[in-house]
């Protein structure tokens, strides 16, 4: 299971546990405008989280209640990968920016994702949030408030899509389904 699949499994699992999940055809409820407003209201905190995550290069996932190391995603484990103080700093920033799921670091291209809203369950759930990347991300759409056009869906059954909307230098809103 690749890292993106792992985050989708964990993030979508949280949404199912929290409440009976809406039907798989549901979309995360936050609008592009709401995410953009959240980002600009807390931009400094989001940028601090990016800097911290880049410093903690051996961590690929940082949440309020678990971490993944680049060589060990098992949980629980004794080696959290950072000090308790550092982890508490992450948790405080997650609360301040309203990010219930923490961050996921991915590569190809390197990016740091903040999956803020999720619905559904594996394998047919959806996530919407913010992402930071030094490299341009594609495809970029004008709006992620509606279902992305069919041409952006992939997989043998056309069941997966990952699209972006640019909101600032190196910052995007993302929408992923499937």
FENHUHU-V545657 format. One record per helix or strand of 2 or more residues. SS is the DSSP state (a for helix, b for strand). FROM is the first residue (numbers start at 0). TO is the last residue. Records with the same first field share a line. If there is no record, write none. Layout:
SS->FROM-TO + FROM-TO
//
This chain:
a->2-17 + 31-40 + 42-54 + 83-96 + 149-151
b->58-61 + 66-68 + 102-105 + 110-118 + 125-131 + 159-167 + 170-176
//
